[in-house]
Each structure stands twice: as C-alpha cells, then as structure tokens.
Amino acid sequence: MSIDPEILADVPLFQLLDAEERAALATRVETITTPAGKMLFSYGDPGDALYLVRAGVVEIFFKNDTGERIVLETSRAGDFFGEISLIDPGPRTASALVTEDLEAVRVDREDLEGLLRQHPAAAMDLLTATGKRLREATRLLRHTVSRDVNEEVEDRRTPVMKAADWISEFSGSLPFLSIHCFVFAIWILLNSGPLSRTIIGGWDPFPYGFLTMCVSLEAIILSVFVLLSQNRQVARERTRNDIEYQVNLKAELEIGHLHEKIDQMNAELLERLTAIEKTTRAR
C-alpha cells in the first residue's frame, strides 16, 4: 500500500530526494501498525527492512553479558531504525519493543537499493545515522566474556614475577633435587672421614653448621619466591573463575533468550489459531 510522499520529506534519509523520486519510492513502501507490548523484531532475527515511525514509540534495546537491559534508543514520530540490516543483510543486532501503539512505514532492502541507484547522495544520510548509532552502542557495550586467561595474566608479569615463576617451577623438579643431593653428598664427604683432614676438606666439620645455615637461607629465599608465584597463580585462577562464571551466565542468558522467543512464537501462533477459529465459526 502506497503512502503520502510528504511523509518521506521529514525523514533525513530521504530529504535529498525531489518530489518525483519520493513519489516513486512511496508507491513501493508499505505502512504497518503494531499494538503496544508487541516485539517488532528480536535480536538475531533476519534483518531486511528499515522502519520510519509515524506515530507511537519503539524502544531499541539489547541485553549485555550480565543480563542487564541496555536501551540504545527510543524512537518516536519522525525517527527511523533498522538501517543496519539494510546495509548488512545479517541478523538484527538489537530488539525492538513497541511501547506505544505504532504506525510506521516499512522500507524493504529492495526499495532502498532502488532509491540509492536513483539518488546515491542519500547514502551519506544513512551512513551518518548509522555512525551515530554505532558510537552510542560502542559506549554502552561492555567487554565480551570470551577472554583468554593467558592474555589477561601472562602479559602483565614483571621480571620479578617471571623469575619467581621459573624458580618455583624449577624447585619442584627432579633436576633441583638431584643437584642438591649431589652438593650435600660432596659437602659431607669433604667434611667427614679421611677427606676432612686433607687440604680440600675439614672447613665445616660435623654437625655441619655452615651447611645448615646455607640450607636455611636457601629455604627462606626460595619460600618467598614460591609464595610470590603462588599468589600470582591464585590471581590467575580468580580471573579464570570470573571468566568461566561470565561464560556460564552468558549461556544461561542465551537459553533464556531462546525461551522468550519460543514463548513469543507460541503466543503469536495461538493468536493466529484463535483468529482462524473465529473466522471458521463465523462462516
């Protein structure tokens, strides 16, 4: 059903068109009406149309990774929305909820392609409106939950933390044990028995007080590095747990979103079946 071409004159996207071009476009578009409380479209739905609001209010929103409802825009008479799906034939990036009875003009992708072929300059208005909306979306969007724990933690290590990680890892290895067993054995052999009376021995007789002091100092220093590494590992595990929680929360929200869409489809199906039943009884 065609519309009054003057309606298009108040829309920034079509202000560059002359009367004849607007009249040609007006014959191809259609007017729709939707009651308050209805979803015009939902996130992920196929996008194929731009909507020009003549009367009513439409709320454009999405839910972030914590389930918070973020309102991108509230469209009223004279506003338009859904232009991203005309530029990119992908799915909808947000949902549109009619909060007041809506009367809008629907412009399909084919209509827009015909418009841009006739008047390419109109594309700049579309890009301007799209850029404004993308800036607002960028400001509102939070970080995605798909993060790598190694990127979150590893790249922030200081040289001391890197040394602590290496020392902690090496102190729990077999080479570390083998080196200490070899050093202790040589130390004890040189300071006990016949070798203790030679020129190369006897500098730390039994009960090996100097060896005990060295081992104690090593244990103190080593424990500090191990604790530093363990603290960093605890922080890394905390980050991992936070990411896993956010991933699980996002999965639950996606399931909830699917339930909402199924409930909406069921409601629409029941509404259509009721209308068909009433029509059948009337006949």
C-alpha positions in Angstrom: 0.0 0.0 0.0 1.5 3.4 -1.1 1.9 6.3 1.3 1.8 10.1 1.1 5.2 11.1 -0.4 5.3 14.1 2.0 5.8 11.7 4.9 9.2 10.8 3.4 10.2 14.5 3.2 10.5 14.7 7.0 13.0 11.8 7.2 16.7 12.9 6.9 17.4 9.9 4.8 15.0 11.0 2.1 15.3 14.8 2.3 17.6 15.0 -0.7 15.1 13.4 -3.0 12.9 15.5 -5.1 9.1 15.2 -5.2 9.1 12.9 -8.2 11.7 10.5 -6.6 9.8 10.5 -3.3 6.6 9.7 -5.1 8.2 6.8 -6.8 9.5 5.5 -3.5 6.2 6.0 -1.8 4.5 3.6 -4.2 6.8 0.8 -3.2 6.8 1.0 0.6 4.0 0.0 3.0 2.5 1.1 6.2 2.3 -1.2 9.2 0.5 -0.9 12.6 1.6 -2.8 15.7 -0.1 -2.6 19.2 1.9 -1.7 22.3 3.6 -4.6 24.1 4.5 -6.4 20.9 8.0 -7.1 19.7 8.6 -5.7 16.2 11.7 -7.8 15.9 14.1 -9.6 18.2 17.9 -9.8 18.4 19.1 -12.4 15.9 16.1 -12.2 13.6 16.7 -11.8 9.9 17.0 -8.1 9.0 15.5 -6.9 5.8 13.7 -3.6 6.4 14.0 -0.1 7.7 11.2 1.5 9.8 10.1 5.1 9.7 8.0 6.0 12.8 4.8 8.0 12.0 3.2 7.6 15.4 3.9 5.7 18.6 7.1 4.8 20.5 9.6 2.0 19.8 12.3 1.0 22.3 15.5 -0.4 20.7 17.4 -2.4 23.3 19.7 -5.4 23.9 20.9 -7.4 26.9 24.6 -7.4 27.8 26.6 -10.3 29.2 25.2 -9.9 32.7 21.6 -9.8 31.6 21.2 -6.1 32.1 18.8 -4.5 29.6 20.5 -1.7 27.7 18.3 0.8 25.8 20.1 2.1 22.7 17.4 4.4 21.5 13.7 5.3 22.0 12.3 6.1 18.5 9.3 8.4 18.2 7.4 10.1 15.4 9.9 11.2 12.7 12.7 8.8 13.8 13.8 5.7 11.9 15.6 2.5 12.9 16.7 -0.8 11.5 19.1 0.7 8.9 22.0 -1.6 9.8 20.2 -4.6 8.4 19.7 -2.8 5.1 23.5 -2.1 4.8 24.4 -5.6 6.0 21.9 -8.4 5.3 22.9 -10.1 8.6 20.7 -10.7 11.6 19.3 -8.0 13.8 21.8 -6.6 16.3 19.1 -5.5 18.8 15.5 -5.9 19.7 12.6 -3.5 19.0 9.7 -3.3 21.5 6.6 -1.3 20.8 5.8 0.7 23.9 3.0 2.8 22.4 0.7 1.8 19.5 2.9 2.1 16.4 2.2 3.3 13.0 5.3 3.1 10.8 6.5 2.9 7.2 8.4 -0.2 6.3 11.1 0.2 3.6 12.5 -3.1 2.3 16.0 -3.6 1.1 14.9 -3.7 -2.5 13.2 -0.3 -2.0 16.4 1.1 -0.6 18.6 -0.3 -3.4 16.3 1.3 -6.0 16.5 4.6 -4.1 20.3 4.6 -3.9 20.5 3.8 -7.6 18.4 6.8 -8.4 20.0 9.2 -5.8 23.4 8.0 -4.5 23.8 11.1 -2.3 21.2 9.7 0.1 23.7 7.1 1.2 25.5 9.8 3.2 22.5 10.4 5.4 22.2 6.7 6.0 25.9 6.4 6.9 25.6 9.4 9.3 22.7 7.9 11.1 24.4 4.5 11.3 27.6 6.1 12.6 25.7 7.9 15.4 24.1 4.7 16.5 27.4 2.7 16.4 29.1 5.3 18.6 26.3 5.0 21.1 26.5 1.2 21.0 30.2 1.3 21.5 29.8 3.5 24.6 27.2 1.2 26.1 28.7 -2.2 25.2 30.7 -4.0 27.9 33.7 -6.3 27.4 32.9 -9.6 25.9 33.3 -12.7 28.1 35.4 -14.5 25.5 38.8 -13.7 27.0 42.0 -15.7 27.2 43.3 -16.2 30.7 46.9 -16.2 29.5 46.4 -12.9 27.7 44.8 -11.5 30.9 47.6 -12.5 33.2 50.8 -13.6 31.5 51.5 -10.4 29.6 51.3 -8.3 32.8 54.1 -10.2 34.6 57.0 -8.2 35.8 60.6 -9.6 35.5 60.5 -10.4 39.2 57.2 -12.4 38.8 58.7 -14.2 35.8 61.8 -15.1 37.9 59.5 -16.2 40.7 57.5 -18.5 38.4 60.7 -20.0 36.9 62.3 -20.6 40.4 59.0 -22.1 41.8 58.7 -24.4 38.8 62.4 -25.4 38.9 62.4 -26.0 42.7 59.7 -28.7 42.3 61.6 -30.6 39.6 63.8 -33.7 39.8 66.9 -31.8 38.5 66.6 -29.5 41.5 66.5 -32.5 43.9 69.4 -34.2 42.1 71.6 -31.1 42.2 71.0 -30.7 46.0 71.6 -34.4 46.7 74.9 -34.2 44.8 76.1 -31.0 46.6 75.1 -32.4 50.0 76.9 -35.6 49.3 80.1 -33.8 48.3 79.9 -31.4 51.2 79.5 -34.2 53.8 82.3 -36.3 52.2 84.7 -33.4 52.3 84.0 -32.6 55.9 83.9 -36.1 57.4 86.2 -39.1 57.4 89.7 -39.1 55.9 88.9 -36.2 53.5 88.2 -33.9 56.4 92.0 -34.0 57.2 93.1 -33.0 53.8 93.7 -29.6 52.4 90.5 -29.5 50.5 88.3 -30.7 53.4 87.5 -30.0 57.1 86.2 -26.5 56.7 82.7 -27.4 58.0 83.0 -30.3 60.5 80.1 -32.2 62.0 77.3 -31.2 62.7 77.9 -29.1 59.6 76.8 -25.7 60.9 77.7 -23.8 57.8 75.7 -26.2 55.6 72.7 -25.8 57.9 72.9 -22.0 57.7 73.2 -22.1 53.9 70.2 -24.5 53.6 68.1 -22.3 56.0 68.9 -19.2 53.9 68.1 -21.0 50.7 64.8 -22.2 52.2 63.8 -18.7 53.3 64.6 -17.1 49.9 63.1 -20.0 48.0 59.9 -19.8 50.1 59.5 -16.1 49.2 59.7 -16.8 45.5 57.3 -19.7 45.8 54.8 -17.6 47.7 55.0 -14.9 45.1 54.4 -17.4 42.4 51.5 -19.0 44.3 49.9 -15.6 44.8 50.1 -14.9 41.1 48.6 -18.3 40.4 45.8 -17.6 42.8 45.1 -14.3 41.0 45.2 -16.2 37.7 42.7 -18.8 39.0 40.5 -16.0 40.2 40.5 -14.5 36.7 39.8 -17.9 35.2 36.9 -18.4 37.6 35.5 -15.0 36.8 35.6 -15.7 33.1 34.0 -19.2 33.5 31.3 -17.6 35.6 30.6 -15.0 32.9 30.6 -17.6 30.2 28.1 -19.7 32.1 26.0 -16.7 32.8 26.0 -15.8 29.1 25.0 -19.3 28.2 22.1 -19.1 30.7 21.0 -15.8 29.2 21.1 -17.1 25.7 18.9 -20.0 26.8 16.6 -17.6 28.5 16.5 -15.5 25.3 15.6 -18.7 23.3 12.8 -19.3 25.8 11.5 -15.8 25.3 11.5 -16.2 21.5 9.7 -19.6 21.8 7.1 -18.1 24.1 6.6 -15.2 21.7 6.2 -17.5 18.8 3.7 -19.6 20.8 1.7 -16.5 21.7 1.6 -15.4 18.0 0.6 -18.9 16.9 -2.2 -19.1 19.5 -3.4 -15.7 18.4 -3.5 -16.7 14.7 -5.2 -20.0 15.6 -7.8 -18.1 17.6 -8.4 -15.8 14.7 -8.8 -18.7 12.3 -11.2 -20.4 14.7 -13.3 -17.3 15.0 -13.4 -17.0 11.2 -14.4 -20.6 10.8 -17.2 -20.3 13.3 -18.5 -17.1 11.6 -18.7 -19.0 8.3 
